[in-house]
């Protein structure tokens, strides 16, 4: 479960930003998760609770925005919203796909009260 490592790294990053900006509290953290990133949003949320427990961020709202991934078929050139349950081109059913978007995990926003 790499989500635990991701949350641990985010916690350290947010703490560093809090120190740099001289903040004592963060009210909300927003993270964007692409559907092709390999990160499971529900696992990420659970792991955040675990790593933030007992820290100054344990009551911080943790918001996950899921972004749909797109892909392009190398056989016919079709661009489409990728479905992880059916990774084939909806036009020609080809399996040679290139991911275009939705591969990222981004710490989008840190909101102080």
Secondary structure, 3 states (H helix, E strand, C coil): CHHHHHHHHHHHHHHHHHHHHCCCCCCEEEEEEECCCCCCHHHHHHHHHHHHCCCCCCCCEEEEEEECCEEEECCCCCEEECECCECCCCCCCCCCEEEEECCCEEEEEEECC
